[in-house]
Amino acid sequence: MTLVVLPNISVLISIWMETLFYGMYVVLFFSSFFVLSRTRNAIVQSWVIRLATVLMFCIATTHMAVNVRRLVEGFILPATKAETLAYLYDIHQPLNIVKQYLWVFNNVLADGIIVWRLYTLWNIQVCVLPILLLLCTTAFGLATATSLLPQIGAGNSIFVSHFSRFATTQYAISLTNNVLVTSLISGRIWYVTREVRASGYATGSDYRRAMLVVIESGAIYALTQVIQLAWYVAKFPGLYFVADSFVQIMAIVPTSVVLLVALGRTLVEESQAAASGALSEMKFTSGATKSSRTLGSMKDGYGLDRVMSGPKFKSGERPTHSQVLLPPGPAEELA
């Protein structure tokens, strides 16, 4: 039996759910903006990151305002229930097209921030494929808003065949990109922190570390896209209830990442701080120069395994005091 959802019910529930997520996003945005205005963290001092964060909030707020306008035009202005249903069934209404454009622009900013986080943990070569996938998603989204949505006749749904094929491709590319970026970020976090955990300088509880990995990698956003694509392919009408909420979640996740980086509470930064604390307890015979070099390499993002990988001795060679990282003393103590 096919589940049938009336458009007046789906619109009301969808906007109500979006309002809940928007309320959470407002608190998160102003908190992050306050932190960004005061932080000295060099990673998030770029005006590009701050501008992207502000633009995402403006787009999410505009999307909320468009839905409120739809409530007025759909439930207050029509004189009869039949006119209300006719308006809500007409998905190529100008406000629906505006919402599609807002989704595209917000997706560019949100995925761009996640790719930026990938770049700060890896390098630009790793980001090439995610950037290309992001451009493809943007092209499909703009084509949908510009040519496909206006061609859908009144009474048709978003599951109509020619629109469905195009939208499925768009969602699939976006999901692939987010799963790829999430996996790369999570893998980098695991790589950088594994030596620190093994040395006994783990930061926080296992639950807290798991939560930080989920937030920092953008896994929540990837999960919502899995649900979105699965429900769309299955033509499940429940998608109408949560479709508008995706726009707010799309903004919440990257803003959370920026806030964590600004506060210095990411798992990578905390692990490097713990490793730096461990290394600061050691004494080097070469003085402050070697110590500052070692700690500096940790601040630059290198794993503890690179710092502790050497020195290596030849067979029968007698190591010096500086090579074994011990304080200076009589030669007999090293024998």
Secondary structure, DSSP 8 states (H G I E B T S, - for coil): ------HHHHHHHHHHHHHHHHHHHHHHHHHHHHHHHH---GGG--HHHHHHHHHHHHHHHHHHHHHHHHHIIIIIS-SSHHHHHHHHH-TTSHHHHHHHHHHHHHHHHHHHHHHHHHHHHS-TTTTHHHHHHHHHHHHHHHHIIIIIGGGS-TT--TT-HHHHHHHHHHHHHHHHHHHHHHHHHHHHHHHHHHHHHHTT---S-HHHHHHHHHHHHTHHHHHHHHHHHHHHHTT-TTHHHHHHHHHHHHHHHHHHHHHHHHHT-SHHHHHHHHHHHHHHTS--TT-HHHHHHHHHHHHTT--HHHHSS-----TT----TTTTT-----GGGG-
